[in-house]
Amino acid sequence: MFKKKESEPMRKETPIEKSEIKAFLGPGSQFEGKLVFNEIVRLDGAFRGEVTSHDTLIVGESADIQADVQVGTLILSGKFKGNIKAKSRVELRAPASVDGTIETPALSVEDGVVLNGTITMTTGEIATVVKPAEEATKK
């Protein structure tokens, strides 16, 4: 009847938002506290607190987040207030609204995004090692 081999390539072609999500906080849900995870997580509800991960956090359009976030990658489409520190990249997708600080080596902002805050573009771990040596040379 159904061939499993045909369905496998379809899974690989779907966007990250729909595949490989290991945890999900749906619209209308509220959570307060500290969230730590190792795989892709999606938030569409209200969240207050801290988020820590080396992987990807997806914040949907209906989400209302007030948090300090430290992740590998952040894909944000909802409302966010707080501090963002991403090791890899931050993608702000319309109709995202951000009020706070962003520190990341790569930033993508779509038309229609509201961004109020401070952006610090880092070059990764290499800059941290090189920076003290440069300061010593200046003295």
C-alpha positions in Angstrom: 0.0 0.0 0.0 2.3 2.8 1.2 6.0 2.8 0.5 8.1 4.0 3.4 11.0 4.8 1.1 8.9 7.5 -0.6 8.0 9.2 2.6 11.6 9.5 3.9 12.9 12.0 1.3 9.8 14.2 2.0 10.8 14.5 5.7 14.3 15.7 4.8 12.9 18.4 2.5 10.5 19.9 5.1 11.6 23.1 6.8 13.2 22.9 10.3 10.0 24.3 11.9 8.1 21.2 11.0 10.7 18.5 11.4 12.8 17.3 14.2 11.1 19.4 16.9 11.5 17.5 20.2 9.4 19.8 22.5 6.6 22.2 21.9 4.7 24.7 24.1 1.5 25.4 22.2 -0.5 28.6 21.8 -2.5 29.4 25.0 0.0 27.6 27.2 2.0 29.5 29.8 5.3 28.5 31.4 7.5 30.2 33.9 11.0 28.9 34.9 14.2 27.7 33.4 14.2 25.7 30.1 17.3 23.6 29.2 17.4 21.4 26.1 19.7 19.7 23.6 17.5 19.5 20.5 15.1 21.7 18.6 12.3 23.3 20.7 9.4 25.4 19.6 7.5 27.9 21.7 4.2 29.3 20.6 2.8 30.1 24.1 3.8 32.5 26.9 7.2 31.9 28.5 8.9 33.8 31.3 12.4 32.9 32.6 15.6 31.6 31.2 16.4 29.4 28.2 19.7 27.7 27.7 20.8 25.4 24.9 23.5 24.7 22.3 20.8 23.9 19.7 17.9 25.7 18.0 15.0 27.6 19.6 12.0 28.5 17.4 9.6 31.1 18.6 6.3 31.1 16.7 4.1 34.1 15.8 1.7 33.6 18.7 4.5 33.4 21.3 5.1 36.0 24.0 8.5 35.5 25.5 10.2 37.5 28.4 13.5 35.8 29.0 17.2 35.6 29.0 18.0 33.3 26.1 21.4 31.6 25.4 21.1 29.3 22.4 23.0 28.1 19.3 20.4 29.4 16.9 17.2 31.5 17.4 14.4 31.7 14.9 12.0 34.3 16.1 8.6 35.3 14.7 6.7 36.3 17.9 6.9 38.9 20.6 10.2 38.9 22.6 11.5 41.0 25.5 14.8 40.3 27.2 18.4 39.3 26.2 19.4 37.1 23.4 22.9 35.5 23.1 23.2 33.1 20.1 26.4 31.3 19.3 25.5 30.7 15.6 22.8 33.0 14.4 19.5 34.9 15.0 16.8 35.0 12.4 14.0 37.6 13.0 11.0 36.8 10.8 8.0 39.0 10.3 5.9 39.8 12.4 8.5 39.5 15.2 8.7 42.2 17.8 11.9 42.4 19.8 12.7 44.7 22.8 16.1 44.0 24.3 19.7 43.0 23.5 21.0 40.7 20.8 24.5 39.2 20.7 25.3 37.0 17.8 27.8 36.5 14.9 25.0 36.4 12.3 21.7 38.3 12.2 18.9 38.1 9.6 16.0 40.6 9.8 13.0 40.4 7.5 10.9 43.3 6.4 8.1 44.0 8.9 10.1 43.1 12.0 10.0 45.6 14.9 13.4 45.8 16.6 14.1 48.1 19.6 17.3 47.5 21.4 21.0 46.9 21.2 22.8 44.6 18.7 26.3 43.3 19.2 27.8 41.4 16.3 30.5 38.9 17.5 32.9 37.0 15.5 32.8 33.9 17.7 35.3 32.4 20.1 38.3 33.5 18.0 37.6 37.1 18.8 37.7 36.4 22.5 41.1 34.8 22.3 42.6 37.5 20.0 41.1 40.5 21.8 43.2 40.3 25.0 46.4 40.0 22.8 45.4 43.1 20.8 44.8 45.1 24.1 48.2 44.0 25.4 49.9 45.3 22.2 48.2 48.7 22.6 49.6 49.3 26.1 
